[in-house]
């Protein structure tokens, strides 16, 4: 099987106790690139931690073992301050 990372991805802040981001902030990816025109700022520490789920969304992988439910992944930053919803568009 050959996987092609051609799906766009939306990362949305769904809960937040951090001063750096706020609930409702969204980051949009086109392949490996952040769409800077459509996206809010994102903490690099959080992005690095959640990137495995970003990759699964880019490749269209839907795994209940990785917390995939209702069309998206729900993951937390390393400090458990921000919850993200990650989905393919």
N, C-alpha and C positions, 0 to 999 in steps of 0.2 A: 504494500500500500504506500502510495506517495501522498504526503500531506503538503498542501500549499497554503502558506500563511497570507491569504488574501482578504481575510475578513477584517472589517473595521471594528474597533472595540471602544466601548464607553465605560469609563470608570466613574462611579458616582459616590459621593460621600453621603451615607445614609444615617450615620450617627456620629457625633463629634464632641469630644471634651478637650479639644486642642485649640490653642489660639492661632495656629498657623493655617487652619482650614475651617470651613463651615459647612454645615449640613446643606446639601443641595449642590455643592461645588461639583463640577464635572470635568473630566479629562477625556479627550477623544484621541484615539490613535488611528493612524492610517499605516498599516503594516508596523514597522518598528519605530515610526516617527510620530511625535506628538503634534497634533494639529493645533498650533499656537493661536490661530485666529479664533477657534471655538472653545479653547480650554482655559480653565482657571489654573492658578499655581498649584504645584503639588510638592510635597515633602519628598526629597530624594530617598531618605531612609525608608519611608513607607513604600515608595514605588519599588525599591529594590526588594523589599520583603514580599510584596504581593505579586511580583513579576511572574513567578511560575503559573499563577492563575490567569494572568494576562495572556501568557503564551497559550494556555489551553483554550482560551476564548478565541484567540487569533486562528488557531487550527481547528476550531469547531468541536473540540472534545467536550463531551458532557458526562462527567463522572460523579456519581453520588458519593463515592469515596473521598472526593475532593470538595464536598459540600455544594455540588451543583443541584439547584432546586428552582423550579418555576422560571426557567430560562436564564438563570444567572448564578454566579458564584458570590457568596458573601464571605468576606475575609476581613481581618483586623490588622492594623499596623502593629509593629513589634511591642509598642508600649500599651497596647489595648485602649488607645484613646480615640481612634478613628475606625469606624466600620465602613468598608467599601462594598459596593455592588458592582460586579464586573460582568459585562455581557457583550456578545457579538452583535453587530448591527447588520 
